[in-house]
Every structure is written in C-alpha cells, then in structure tokens.
Amino acid sequence: MKIGFINGSPKKEGSASGCLLAELKEILKQPVSEYCIRSRRDTLPDELAEQDVLVMAMPLYVDGVPSHMLSCLTELETLLKGRKITVYAIINCGFFEAAQNRWAIAILQNWCQRTGLKWGQAIGVGGGGMMPMLKDIPPGKGPKKNLSRALETLAKNILNEQSGETLLVSPNFPRFLYRKAAEMGWRRQIKENGLKAKDLSARPSGSC
Amino acid sequence: MKMIIHDLKPEQEERLFSAKEDLLTVSAKETIKTCIGCFGCWLKTPGRCVLKDQYQEMGRDLSLCGELIIISRCVYGSFSPMVKSVMDRCIPYLHPCFTIRGGEMHHRRRYDNRLKISAFFYGEDLTEKERETAEHIVRANCVNLDGDMGRIAFLKKGEALEGEWI
C-alpha cells in the first residue's frame, strides 16, 4: 500500500501538523512518502496520483482551510480526479476546542466528493499551539491521552483503507490553564521582540 | 464605511462599485502573499501584517468599517483561494489574547468597531453540502470577528450581483 502524507503547514519546522504526522507515522510502522505544501507556488509531484492513501495535515486558518492549501486542492482536483485514493485529514487549531475544525473538515469532504475520491476519516485537534511542546511526552500520556487514542484509530482505518467518523480531540488539560499559558507566551514573545506587553493591544490607525 | 473583499473581474468591479461612496474595495489578486502563520502581526508589528504588499493594513482598514461584504466564488464550500488569502491576512484585526464567546475560545477584539458581515457566493453547480458549509463558515467568521450576521446569498454567476445589494 502506498501512503502519502501532505503537510500543509507553511512552517518549515516545529509545526503542529508536522508533529501530528510524525506521531501517526510512528503508529503506522509503514513506509510513507512525505510532501510539504508551504505556499501556493509549491509544485505538486505527479506521484501523488499513485498513492493509495493520502493523509493531509494542516492548521485551521480563519475557520477554514489555509488559502495556499485551497489552491493546492484545486490543482489536486485535476491531478487526482477519479483515482482510487482514500483521503484522511488531521486539522489542528490554536483554540482549545477541537470542534472549531469542523467546517474545514467539511471543506475537505466536499473536495473529496468533487474529485471522486473516497473519504476516509478526519481528526480535528484542539490546542494545536501546545503540540510542538508535547513532542517528548510519550503517546497516550497526560495531555496527549485522547489524541493518541484518536491517532491509533486513524492508523487502523488507514491500514484497512476504511472510513470512520470524524474524531474531535481537545487536550486532556484544563482550558483555563491552556489559555493562561498561551497568553503568558504572547507576553514573553513580544518582549523578546523588544516591545512591551501592552503593545499586544496596539491599534494602528490612520486613513486607508 | 463598508469594506468589500471580492474576486470579481475588473469590469464587474467597475460596474458594481464605481458609483458607490464610502466603500473600500479589496480585490483579491494573484499577487497577494499568503499568510505564513508567523504571528508577526501580533508579536512584531502588532495590528499590522509583516508581509509587505497592499494587504498589509487589513487590520487597520477593517477597524475603519462598520460593514464587511465578501463576494467570492464558492470553492468546496469555502471562499475562493484568493478571497481566502485576504481573509487569512485579516487576523491583525484581532488581539492575540483570548476570550470565551458562546462557550468557545476566540480571540479578543483589538478595536471597538463592530462589523456587520455579509457574503455573496457564486458558482454554477454548488452542492447542498457546499452551500451548507459556506454558510457555517461565514457564521463562524462572524463569531470569530465578534461581528453581526448580515446576509448570505448564493448566485449562479458573479455577474448576477446587483449594485443595490451592496
């Protein structure tokens, strides 16, 4: 079985999508062809059409699929039309609630239908911002408990090319702490950039 | 002022908007740089995108408006890639810190203005599921931008848009 991963994060390294795909690869224990789409100028290799399974991972941008991945999907519609490929997706958002990924997942399902591909399954992941920080935590432990279980289910379905219900996974971690940690992170990072914490609230003004 | 984000052809833009006043039209062009998720608009130049092109001030420009109208080809239930590129560049309008809205985590507002958000989607053979998805997306955008829902409509062609709707 040929399995292809598409990492749709624009980040070169340290992306939540990359972390999630790495964990899935560990579980699959199968050779995987990995592709990155960081901008709409990235070319899509023809060999994508030869895969039996495609797993797309991407961040949620403004409630939907990031624009460069939308461009990619329109090109893939032509490249993959009518092929016998099962599509799986992992979408993560910086918000705590995994359910906020649901409309981006719907977009991918609509794309699948237009392209004539089989829809496999999606995982919507909440708390994506903490994903790179959790990479050294063993699967199934602490904040990763539910996520690891979902990735196990996804891997099982991928290996059998089966479809499954969408899995929405928020971190096993209190939301108020996630929020606090994220906001402390913003204050620390803006100071590292030579600005003050109050500058987070800057309001550029003027006429357009 | 109203902001219109659209992917219409120049002649359609001319027909629909040239006689209107108090309108800020943002044409989604192929030259737009896509958001790279760097958070520079929150942490390096707060409120302003770090990518240098004509869409750098989307945050400030939205703050000057009371209404946002999005006109877009509907692609898989989403905005078109170009219109979505503009939407993705709108996050400087928001504050990086969070609030709980409708039981869900969202970004706090950076500015005080409240946007009424409408969307006109066009496309010839949209499926029911695509229309549903598009509607949900606009409603979700409305919650995220802490705005008020305006009108959502689906048209067969961009040409079918009437100036009086804007």
Interface residues (C-beta under 8 A of the other chain):
Chain A: S9 P10 K11 R38 S39 R40 P59 Y61 V62 D63 G64 V65 P66 S67 H68 L70 S71 L73 T74 F95 F96 E97 A99 Q100 R102 W103 A106 I107 L108 Q109 N110 W111 Q113 R114 R175 R179 A182 E183 W186 Q189 I190 N193 L195 D199 L200 S201 A202 R203 P204 S205 G206 S207 C208
Chain B: L24 T34 C35 I36 G37 F39 W42 L43 K44 P46 G47 R48 E57 G59 R60 D61 S63 L64 V75 Y76 G77 S78 F79 S80 P81 M82 K84 S85 M87 D88 C90 I91 P92 H95 P96 C97 F98 E104 M105 H106 R110 Y111 T127 K129 E130 E132 T133 H136 I137 A140 N141 N144
